Amino acid sequence: MYGLVLLEISLLDQFFSPLSTLNGNNYRQFLETQLPILLEDVSLQIRNQLWFMHDGTPAYFSRTAREFLNNNYINRWIGRGGPIVWPARSSALNPLDFYLWGHLRLSFMILLLLLWKYSEIVLSLRVAKYEIFWKFLKVFESMRRRCEACINEEGNHFQQFL
């Protein structure tokens, strides 16, 4: 779980500028060329247990990205169109959706209001992402409680019990 957060921070900082557009082709290129570099220092044991969880981002659902994941991470990815099907809008059970993206968007909007220089905005956003790492660990801890509530309610709405 911890590696997921660190990998996400590295991905955002190093491979996609705030002004670039994520699409199926550049996501596939990331998976083929940059992800192996990020994983070089990760032990083989952990890499063999690594799962990819995707949210509803269209680039993750692209045919080219799914083909790569199906061929290289057989039955080890979760998402729309994947071997472990996950609804695109299941925000209550996806930590990327129920915490991270909303928090980053809010942080970014506040920074836009407070800062004028683009370089200051980018630097401040990077600092905020590293601070989020420690908060995100608690988010992962809440996943068990969310899953248990979902099971207890037999898949019905359960957010009111959290």
Phi and psi restraints in degrees (value plus and minus 20) as a CYANA .aco file:
   2 TYR   PHI     -82.6   -42.6
   2 TYR   PSI     -59.1   -19.1
   3 GLY   PHI     -82.1   -42.1
   3 GLY   PSI     -53.8   -13.8
   4 LEU   PHI     -79.5   -39.5
   4 LEU   PSI     -65.9   -25.9
   5 VAL   PHI     -85.6   -45.6
   5 VAL   PSI     -65.8   -25.8
   6 LEU   PHI     -83.5   -43.5
   6 LEU   PSI     -59.5   -19.5
   7 LEU   PHI     -84.1   -44.1
   7 LEU   PSI     -61.5   -21.5
   8 GLU   PHI     -83.4   -43.4
   8 GLU   PSI     -62.4   -22.4
   9 ILE   PHI     -82.2   -42.2
   9 ILE   PSI     -64.4   -24.4
  10 SER   PHI     -83.4   -43.4
  10 SER   PSI     -62.5   -22.5
  11 LEU   PHI     -80.2   -40.2
  11 LEU   PSI     -68.0   -28.0
  12 LEU   PHI     -83.7   -43.7
  12 LEU   PSI     -61.3   -21.3
  13 ASP   PHI     -95.1   -55.1
  13 ASP   PSI     -63.1   -23.1
  14 GLN   PHI    -114.4   -74.4
  14 GLN   PSI     -50.6   -10.6
  15 PHE   PHI    -133.7   -93.7
  15 PHE   PSI     -39.6     0.4
  16 PHE   PHI    -152.0  -112.0
  16 PHE   PSI      96.5   136.5
  17 SER   PHI     -92.3   -52.3
  17 SER   PSI     138.4   178.4
  18 PRO   PHI     -78.9   -38.9
  18 PRO   PSI     -39.7     0.3
  19 LEU   PHI    -118.5   -78.5
  19 LEU   PSI     -25.0    15.0
  20 SER   PHI    -102.4   -62.4
  20 SER   PSI     138.0   178.0
  21 THR   PHI    -127.1   -87.1
  21 THR   PSI     105.8   145.8
  22 LEU   PHI    -100.6   -60.6
  22 LEU   PSI     105.5   145.5
  23 ASN   PHI    -155.9  -115.9
  23 ASN   PSI     155.7   195.7
  24 GLY   PHI     -79.0   -39.0
  24 GLY   PSI     -60.1   -20.1
  25 ASN   PHI     -88.3   -48.3
  25 ASN   PSI     -66.1   -26.1
  26 ASN   PHI     -96.5   -56.5
  26 ASN   PSI     -42.3    -2.3
  27 TYR   PHI     -89.8   -49.8
  27 TYR   PSI     -62.3   -22.3
  28 ARG   PHI     -80.9   -40.9
  28 ARG   PSI     -62.7   -22.7
  29 GLN   PHI     -81.2   -41.2
  29 GLN   PSI     -60.9   -20.9
  30 PHE   PHI     -79.8   -39.8
  30 PHE   PSI     -67.3   -27.3
  31 LEU   PHI     -79.7   -39.7
  31 LEU   PSI     -59.7   -19.7
  32 GLU   PHI     -98.2   -58.2
  32 GLU   PSI     -59.2   -19.2
  33 THR   PHI    -128.7   -88.7
  33 THR   PSI     -59.0   -19.0
  34 GLN   PHI    -114.9   -74.9
  34 GLN   PSI     -57.0   -17.0
  35 LEU   PHI     -78.2   -38.2
  35 LEU   PSI     -64.0   -24.0
  36 PRO   PHI     -78.7   -38.7
  36 PRO   PSI     -54.4   -14.4
  37 ILE   PHI     -87.4   -47.4
  37 ILE   PSI     -62.7   -22.7
  38 LEU   PHI     -82.8   -42.8
  38 LEU   PSI     -52.0   -12.0
  39 LEU   PHI    -110.5   -70.5
  39 LEU   PSI     -20.4    19.6
  40 GLU   PHI     -76.3   -36.3
  40 GLU   PSI     -59.4   -19.4
  41 ASP   PHI    -108.4   -68.4
  41 ASP   PSI     -18.7    21.3
  42 VAL   PHI    -109.8   -69.8
  42 VAL   PSI     113.7   153.7
  43 SER   PHI     -81.1   -41.1
  43 SER   PSI     133.2   173.2
  44 LEU   PHI     -80.0   -40.0
  44 LEU   PSI     -57.8   -17.8
  45 GLN   PHI     -79.7   -39.7
  45 GLN   PSI     -65.5   -25.5
  46 ILE   PHI     -89.8   -49.8
  46 ILE   PSI     -61.6   -21.6
  47 ARG   PHI     -80.0   -40.0
  47 ARG   PSI     -56.7   -16.7
  48 ASN   PHI     -91.3   -51.3
  48 ASN   PSI     -36.3     3.7
  49 GLN   PHI    -123.9   -83.9
  49 GLN   PSI     -20.0    20.0
  50 LEU   PHI     -89.8   -49.8
  50 LEU   PSI     112.9   152.9
  51 TRP   PHI    -138.9   -98.9
  51 TRP   PSI     127.1   167.1
  52 PHE   PHI    -126.1   -86.1
  52 PHE   PSI     106.7   146.7
  53 MET   PHI    -133.3   -93.3
  53 MET   PSI     102.1   142.1
  54 HIS   PHI    -127.6   -87.6
  54 HIS   PSI     125.6   165.6
  55 ASP   PHI    -111.2   -71.2
  55 ASP   PSI    -179.4  -139.4
  56 GLY   PHI    -105.5   -65.5
  56 GLY   PSI      -6.7    33.3
  57 THR   PHI     -78.0   -38.0
  57 THR   PSI     107.3   147.3
  58 PRO   PHI     -75.0   -35.0
  58 PRO   PSI     -54.8   -14.8
  59 ALA   PHI     -81.2   -41.2
  59 ALA   PSI     -53.7   -13.7
  60 TYR   PHI     -91.7   -51.7
  60 TYR   PSI     -44.9    -4.9
  61 PHE   PHI    -112.1   -72.1
  61 PHE   PSI     -22.0    18.0
  62 SER   PHI     -82.0   -42.0
  62 SER   PSI     128.2   168.2
  63 ARG   PHI     -77.7   -37.7
  63 ARG   PSI     -62.7   -22.7
  64 THR   PHI     -85.1   -45.1
  64 THR   PSI     -59.7   -19.7
  65 ALA   PHI     -88.6   -48.6
  65 ALA   PSI     -63.3   -23.3
  66 ARG   PHI     -84.5   -44.5
  66 ARG   PSI     -58.5   -18.5
  67 GLU   PHI     -80.6   -40.6
  67 GLU   PSI     -65.3   -25.3
  68 PHE   PHI     -82.1   -42.1
  68 PHE   PSI     -68.2   -28.2
  69 LEU   PHI     -83.5   -43.5
  69 LEU   PSI     -61.2   -21.2
  70 ASN   PHI     -83.3   -43.3
  70 ASN   PSI     -54.6   -14.6
  71 ASN   PHI    -103.3   -63.3
  71 ASN   PSI     -49.2    -9.2
  72 ASN   PHI    -130.2   -90.2
  72 ASN   PSI     -42.3    -2.3
  73 TYR   PHI    -150.0  -110.0
  73 TYR   PSI      41.4    81.4
  74 ILE   PHI     -76.9   -36.9
  74 ILE   PSI     102.5   142.5
  75 ASN   PHI      36.8    76.8
  75 ASN   PSI       6.3    46.3
  76 ARG   PHI    -148.2  -108.2
  76 ARG   PSI      11.6    51.6
  77 TRP   PHI    -160.8  -120.8
  77 TRP   PSI     127.9   167.9
  78 ILE   PHI    -138.8   -98.8
  78 ILE   PSI     109.4   149.4
  79 GLY   PHI     142.7   182.7
  79 GLY   PSI     156.3   196.3
  80 ARG   PHI     -78.9   -38.9
  80 ARG   PSI     105.3   145.3
  81 GLY   PHI      58.7    98.7
  81 GLY   PSI     -12.1    27.9
  82 GLY   PHI    -116.6   -76.6
  82 GLY   PSI     157.4   197.4
  83 PRO   PHI     -86.5   -46.5
  83 PRO   PSI     -50.2   -10.2
  84 ILE   PHI    -130.4   -90.4
  84 ILE   PSI      80.2   120.2
  85 VAL   PHI     -89.2   -49.2
  85 VAL   PSI     115.5   155.5
  86 TRP   PHI    -158.8  -118.8
  86 TRP   PSI     102.3   142.3
  87 PRO   PHI     -79.5   -39.5
  87 PRO   PSI     123.7   163.7
  88 ALA   PHI     -83.1   -43.1
  88 ALA   PSI     -50.5   -10.5
  89 ARG   PHI    -133.4   -93.4
  89 ARG   PSI      19.6    59.6
  90 SER   PHI    -114.4   -74.4
  90 SER   PSI      38.8    78.8
  91 SER   PHI     -83.7   -43.7
  91 SER   PSI     -46.0    -6.0
  92 ALA   PHI     -89.8   -49.8
  92 ALA   PSI     -40.5    -0.5
  93 LEU   PHI    -137.3   -97.3
  93 LEU   PSI      -6.3    33.7
  94 ASN   PHI    -143.1  -103.1
  94 ASN   PSI      88.3   128.3
  95 PRO   PHI     -80.0   -40.0
  95 PRO   PSI     -46.9    -6.9
  96 LEU   PHI     -83.9   -43.9
  96 LEU   PSI     -59.2   -19.2
  97 ASP   PHI    -101.7   -61.7
  97 ASP   PSI     -65.9   -25.9
  98 PHE   PHI     -99.4   -59.4
  98 PHE   PSI     -29.4    10.6
  99 TYR   PHI    -156.2  -116.2
  99 TYR   PSI     -80.9   -40.9
 100 LEU   PHI     -81.9   -41.9
 100 LEU   PSI     -73.9   -33.9
 101 TRP   PHI     -84.4   -44.4
 101 TRP   PSI     -61.9   -21.9
 102 GLY   PHI     -82.9   -42.9
 102 GLY   PSI     -61.0   -21.0
 103 HIS   PHI     -85.4   -45.4
 103 HIS   PSI     -63.2   -23.2
 104 LEU   PHI     -84.9   -44.9
 104 LEU   PSI     -61.6   -21.6
 105 ARG   PHI     -81.5   -41.5
 105 ARG   PSI     -65.0   -25.0
 106 LEU   PHI     -82.5   -42.5
 106 LEU   PSI     -65.3   -25.3
 107 SER   PHI     -78.9   -38.9
 107 SER   PSI     -63.4   -23.4
 108 PHE   PHI     -86.2   -46.2
 108 PHE   PSI     -61.0   -21.0
 109 MET   PHI     -85.0   -45.0
 109 MET   PSI     -59.8   -19.8
 110 ILE   PHI     -83.7   -43.7
 110 ILE   PSI     -62.9   -22.9
 111 LEU   PHI     -81.6   -41.6
 111 LEU   PSI     -59.8   -19.8
 112 LEU   PHI     -81.6   -41.6
 112 LEU   PSI     -55.7   -15.7
 113 LEU   PHI     -94.3   -54.3
 113 LEU   PSI     -53.0   -13.0
 114 LEU   PHI    -110.7   -70.7
 114 LEU   PSI     -47.9    -7.9
 115 LEU   PHI    -135.5   -95.5
 115 LEU   PSI     129.0   169.0
 116 TRP   PHI    -126.4   -86.4
 116 TRP   PSI     -55.2   -15.2
 117 LYS   PHI    -104.4   -64.4
 117 LYS   PSI     114.1   154.1
 118 TYR   PHI     -77.6   -37.6
 118 TYR   PSI     -62.7   -22.7
 119 SER   PHI     -82.8   -42.8
 119 SER   PSI     -55.9   -15.9
 120 GLU   PHI     -88.7   -48.7
 120 GLU   PSI     -58.3   -18.3
 121 ILE   PHI     -83.0   -43.0
 121 ILE   PSI     -67.3   -27.3
 122 VAL   PHI     -82.2   -42.2
 122 VAL   PSI     -66.0   -26.0
 123 LEU   PHI     -81.8   -41.8
 123 LEU   PSI     -65.6   -25.6
 124 SER   PHI     -84.9   -44.9
 124 SER   PSI     -57.2   -17.2
 125 LEU   PHI     -86.4   -46.4
 125 LEU   PSI     -58.5   -18.5
 126 ARG   PHI     -83.3   -43.3
 126 ARG   PSI     -63.0   -23.0
 127 VAL   PHI     -81.6   -41.6
 127 VAL   PSI     -63.7   -23.7
 128 ALA   PHI     -81.6   -41.6
 128 ALA   PSI     -58.0   -18.0
 129 LYS   PHI     -84.9   -44.9
 129 LYS   PSI     -57.4   -17.4
 130 TYR   PHI     -90.4   -50.4
 130 TYR   PSI     -54.4   -14.4
 131 GLU   PHI     -86.9   -46.9
 131 GLU   PSI     -54.5   -14.5
 132 ILE   PHI     -83.3   -43.3
 132 ILE   PSI     -50.8   -10.8
 133 PHE   PHI     -69.1   -29.1
 133 PHE   PSI     -68.5   -28.5
 134 TRP   PHI     -88.5   -48.5
 134 TRP   PSI     -55.9   -15.9
 135 LYS   PHI     -88.4   -48.4
 135 LYS   PSI     -55.2   -15.2
 136 PHE   PHI     -86.7   -46.7
 136 PHE   PSI     -47.7    -7.7
 137 LEU   PHI     -80.4   -40.4
 137 LEU   PSI     -58.8   -18.8
 138 LYS   PHI     -88.2   -48.2
 138 LYS   PSI     -53.0   -13.0
 139 VAL   PHI     -81.8   -41.8
 139 VAL   PSI     -63.5   -23.5
 140 PHE   PHI     -81.9   -41.9
 140 PHE   PSI     -57.3   -17.3
 141 GLU   PHI     -83.0   -43.0
 141 GLU   PSI     -50.2   -10.2
 142 SER   PHI     -96.5   -56.5
 142 SER   PSI     -32.5     7.5
 143 MET   PHI     -80.5   -40.5
 143 MET   PSI     -59.9   -19.9
 144 ARG   PHI     -80.2   -40.2
 144 ARG   PSI     -65.2   -25.2
 145 ARG   PHI     -82.0   -42.0
 145 ARG   PSI     -60.1   -20.1
 146 ARG   PHI     -85.5   -45.5
 146 ARG   PSI     -63.7   -23.7
 147 CYS   PHI     -84.8   -44.8
 147 CYS   PSI     -61.4   -21.4
 148 GLU   PHI     -83.6   -43.6
 148 GLU   PSI     -61.0   -21.0
 149 ALA   PHI     -83.8   -43.8
 149 ALA   PSI     -59.8   -19.8
 150 CYS   PHI     -83.2   -43.2
 150 CYS   PSI     -63.6   -23.6
 151 ILE   PHI     -85.4   -45.4
 151 ILE   PSI     -65.5   -25.5
 152 ASN   PHI     -80.3   -40.3
 152 ASN   PSI     -52.8   -12.8
 153 GLU   PHI    -114.2   -74.2
 153 GLU   PSI      -9.4    30.6
 154 GLU   PHI      33.2    73.2
 154 GLU   PSI      22.1    62.1
 155 GLY   PHI      64.0   104.0
 155 GLY   PSI     -23.3    16.7
 156 ASN   PHI     -99.3   -59.3
 156 ASN   PSI    -199.9  -159.9
 157 HIS   PHI     -77.6   -37.6
 157 HIS   PSI     114.8   154.8
 158 PHE   PHI    -156.9  -116.9
 158 PHE   PSI     -23.0    17.0
 159 GLN   PHI     -77.4   -37.4
 159 GLN   PSI     -49.7    -9.7
 160 GLN   PHI     -87.5   -47.5
 160 GLN   PSI     -34.1     5.9
 161 PHE   PHI    -116.5   -76.5
 161 PHE   PSI     -19.1    20.9
